[in-house]
Amino acid sequence: MASPSSQRKNGSRSSREEIASLLRDGAIYRDPTAELLKAASLLEKLGLARPLIRQYVLCSDPQDSDFPPRQRHCQGSIYLEENLDEPGCEYRCPECDRPVFPQRYGKRGHKELRSRIVPDGVKAFVRNEIAKLQVNVKDVAESTFRIDLGNMGVVVCILDYCHEDRFHSRDWAKTHPTCYLNVNPDYAERFLPEKWLTRISLADIVVGKVNLDEALRELASAGSPAAVMDASVPVYSKTVAPVVVGPGAGHGKQRRFVVEVGPKTVRVGGEEVVAPQADIRFEVFRILWDRHLEDLRGGRKTEDFTPMRLSDIVKKVEERTERDIEDETSIRRAINRLQADIEKAFKKKVGDPIDREDIIETCAWKGQQAGESGYRINPRTVCVRPFQEVSE
């Protein structure tokens, strides 16, 4: 661990805790505190994360004027979106499927904060911190840098994104002064508990609790450890990365869904969620699915998977069905129903947790038209599997 001499006094414990919690990719917080929102804004400013803040109402809320609904204990949350038509009953509870009218009944609003870490932003931030040493820096592997400090040089390894086992071995750390940096604070539980190893949390750097410049210079001057018992074990265990949902979110760990698309059906987790008779909705799903497969073939990073504008989806539907779509609203409603139907069918047939956007994600469009939404298959939660024929 880095010694106390490498720590600063200006990082408050509360801000450090908020920063650390948001450095867990996929963390979800309901009704986030002002301190948590401030921390999210800081991480976004530093380029480390792209936090998403959404508004929602509860299906059954004793403080709402429409309470009680038929199912007074319903736990459903309904997210508010500009492109949904409230008078057209497009706001529906994902749990009980009843239409909900947030504005008509003045339902009490809530906030949800989701943290999305930007790996390239993390690497750039760490590299900029290293650059402050004003010495030669060389990329020796993905997310691993060699710095010309001391007689042997120093290696900085970002544990979350370095996938070469040689840098994770105890033998490597014993002979090469290495600073291991973790982004997700939960990764600390995987680290070999030996005091001679140097591990620093990104949260400590962000809040100023640890000065990376000082820590690396101290490591370089110390060199290899003087007396370490021989043992051929990794310093870091590369098990499945934990993606944690924050306190109060009620969702459990981030989910993964195996999706198959056949000639006229869509399955999630082996269960049919889009029926053959849902022709327009199926065509919409196939259009988004084809774009998803293109992004996979292109080797795109998760954050670079491309959403499709509603207008582009309409054109594709017209091409595939040879129909004229006079009103884009009909396709938008088809997408909204598709999101709701998939969620409802999966919960009913499988019983496991699923969010409305775990399969089809609504994204804010970054193009010319402010406020326009795009849609894509969610690259964070969807796993592709070839269509499996089911024997009768």
Residue pairs with C-beta under 8 A, 6 or more apart in sequence:
1 195
1 197
1 198
1 199
2 179
2 198
2 199
2 200
2 210
2 215
2 218
2 219
3 218
5 214
5 218
6 210
6 211
6 214
6 215
6 218
7 204
7 209
7 210
7 211
8 208
8 209
8 210
8 211
10 207
10 208
11 204
11 207
11 208
11 209
12 207
14 35
15 35
15 38
15 39
15 207
16 203
16 204
16 207
16 209
18 33
18 35
18 36
18 38
18 39
19 39
19 42
19 43
19 203
19 206
19 207
20 185
20 201
20 203
21 27
21 29
21 36
21 39
21 185
21 246
22 36
22 39
22 40
22 43
22 49
22 51
22 115
23 43
23 48
23 49
23 115
23 117
23 183
23 184
23 185
23 202
23 203
24 115
24 184
24 185
24 186
24 242
24 243
24 244
24 246
25 115
25 116
25 117
25 184
25 241
25 243
26 114
26 115
26 116
26 243
26 244
26 245
26 254
26 380
27 114
27 115
27 243
27 244
27 245
27 246
28 112
28 113
28 114
28 115
28 245
28 246
28 249
28 251
29 36
29 112
29 113
29 114
29 246
29 247
29 248
29 249
30 110
30 111
30 112
30 246
30 248
30 249
30 250
31 110
31 111
31 112
31 248
32 40
32 111
32 112
32 113
36 113
37 53
37 113
40 49
40 51
40 53
40 113
40 115
41 51
42 206
43 49
43 51
43 115
43 206
44 50
44 51
46 121
46 125
46 206
47 118
47 121
47 124
47 125
48 117
48 118
48 121
48 122
48 125
48 202
48 206
49 115
49 116
49 117
49 118
49 121
50 116
50 118
50 303
51 113
51 114
51 115
51 116
52 113
52 114
52 116
53 111
53 112
53 113
53 114
54 79
54 80
54 111
54 112
54 114
55 79
55 80
55 109
55 110
55 111
55 112
56 77
56 78
56 79
56 80
56 109
56 110
56 111
56 112
57 64
57 77
57 78
57 80
57 100
57 102
57 107
57 108
57 109
57 110
58 64
58 76
58 77
58 78
58 107
58 108
58 110
59 69
59 71
59 74
59 75
59 76
59 77
59 78
59 93
59 95
59 96
59 98
59 100
60 67
60 68
60 69
60 71
60 72
60 73
60 74
60 75
60 76
61 67
61 107
61 108
62 68
63 108
64 105
64 106
64 107
64 108
65 105
65 106
65 107
66 100
66 101
66 105
66 107
69 96
69 98
70 96
70 98
71 95
71 96
71 98
74 93
74 95
74 96
74 98
75 95
75 250
76 93
76 94
76 95
76 96
77 94
77 110
77 112
78 91
78 92
78 93
78 94
78 100
78 102
79 112
79 356
80 91
80 102
80 109
81 362
81 373
82 371
82 373
83 310
83 332
83 336
83 373
84 90
84 91
84 336
85 329
85 333
86 101
86 102
86 103
86 104
88 333
89 99
90 333
90 336
91 99
91 100
91 101
91 102
92 98
92 99
92 100
92 340
93 100
94 340
94 343
94 344
94 347
94 356
95 347
97 340
97 344
100 107
101 107
102 109
112 249
113 246
116 303
117 183
117 184
118 303
119 160
119 161
119 301
120 301
122 158
122 160
122 161
122 183
122 202
123 143
123 158
123 161
125 202
126 145
126 156
126 158
126 181
126 202
126 212
127 137
127 145
129 205
129 212
129 213
130 137
130 145
130 147
130 156
130 212
130 216
131 137
132 212
132 213
133 147
133 149
133 213
133 216
133 217
135 147
135 148
135 149
136 147
136 148
137 145
137 146
137 147
137 148
138 145
138 146
138 147
139 145
140 146
140 155
141 162
141 164
141 167
142 161
142 162
142 163
142 164
143 157
143 158
143 160
143 161
143 162
144 155
144 156
144 157
144 158
144 162
144 164
144 167
145 155
145 156
146 153
146 154
146 155
147 153
147 154
147 155
147 156
147 216
147 220
149 216
149 217
149 219
149 220
150 177
150 220
150 221
150 223
151 223
152 176
152 177
152 220
152 223
152 224
153 176
153 177
153 220
154 177
154 178
154 179
154 216
154 219
154 220
155 167
155 176
155 177
155 178
155 179
156 178
156 179
156 181
156 216
157 167
157 168
157 178
157 179
157 180
157 181
158 181
158 182
158 183
159 168
159 180
159 181
159 182
159 183
159 187
159 191
159 236
160 182
160 183
160 184
160 187
160 241
161 183
162 168
163 238
165 234
165 238
166 172
167 178
168 234
168 235
168 236
168 238
169 232
169 234
169 235
170 192
170 231
170 232
170 233
170 234
170 235
171 232
172 178
173 180
173 197
173 235
174 224
174 225
174 228
175 224
176 224
177 198
177 219
177 220
177 222
177 223
177 224
178 198
179 198
179 199
179 200
179 212
179 215
179 216
179 219
180 191
180 197
180 198
180 199
180 200
180 235
180 236
181 199
181 200
181 201
181 202
181 205
182 188
182 191
182 199
182 200
182 201
182 202
183 202
184 241
184 242
185 201
185 203
186 242
186 244
187 236
187 241
187 242
188 199
188 201
190 236
190 237
190 238
190 239
191 197
191 199
191 235
191 236
192 233
192 234
192 235
192 236
194 228
194 235
196 225
196 228
197 235
198 215
198 219
200 210
200 212
200 215
201 210
203 209
204 210
205 212
242 253
243 253
243 254
244 253
244 254
245 251
245 252
245 253
245 254
251 353
251 355
252 353
254 380
254 381
255 352
255 353
255 354
255 355
255 358
255 381
256 381
256 382
256 383
257 268
257 269
257 346
257 354
257 358
257 359
257 381
257 382
257 383
258 268
258 269
258 270
258 383
258 385
259 266
259 267
259 268
259 359
259 377
259 382
259 383
259 384
259 385
260 266
260 267
260 270
260 385
260 386
260 387
260 388
261 267
261 285
261 286
261 289
261 387
262 387
263 387
264 276
264 282
265 272
265 274
265 275
265 276
265 282
266 272
266 273
266 274
266 282
266 285
266 289
266 342
267 273
267 387
268 342
268 345
268 346
268 350
268 354
268 359
269 346
269 350
269 352
270 388
271 345
271 346
271 349
271 350
272 345
272 349
273 341
273 342
273 345
273 346
273 349
273 359
274 281
274 282
274 285
274 338
274 341
274 342
276 282
278 338
278 341
279 321
280 317
280 321
280 330
280 331
280 334
281 334
281 337
281 338
281 341
283 317
283 320
283 321
284 313
284 317
284 331
284 334
284 335
284 338
285 338
285 360
286 320
287 308
287 313
287 316
287 317
287 320
288 308
288 313
288 360
288 375
288 376
288 377
289 377
291 306
291 308
291 376
291 377
292 305
292 376
292 377
292 379
292 382
292 384
293 384
295 304
295 305
295 306
295 379
296 384
300 306
302 379
302 380
305 376
305 377
305 379
306 376
307 361
307 363
307 365
307 374
307 375
307 376
308 316
308 374
308 375
308 376
309 365
309 367
309 372
309 374
310 328
310 331
310 332
310 335
310 372
310 373
310 374
310 375
311 328
313 331
313 335
313 375
314 325
314 328
314 331
317 323
317 325
317 331
318 324
318 325
325 331
335 360
335 375
338 360
339 356
339 357
339 359
339 360
339 362
340 356
342 354
342 359
342 360
343 354
343 355
343 356
343 358
343 359
346 352
346 354
347 353
347 354
357 378
358 378
358 381
358 382
359 377
359 378
359 381
359 382
360 375
360 376
360 377
360 378
361 375
361 376
361 377
361 378
362 373
362 374
362 375
363 373
363 374
363 375
363 376
364 371
364 373
364 374
365 371
365 372
365 373
365 374
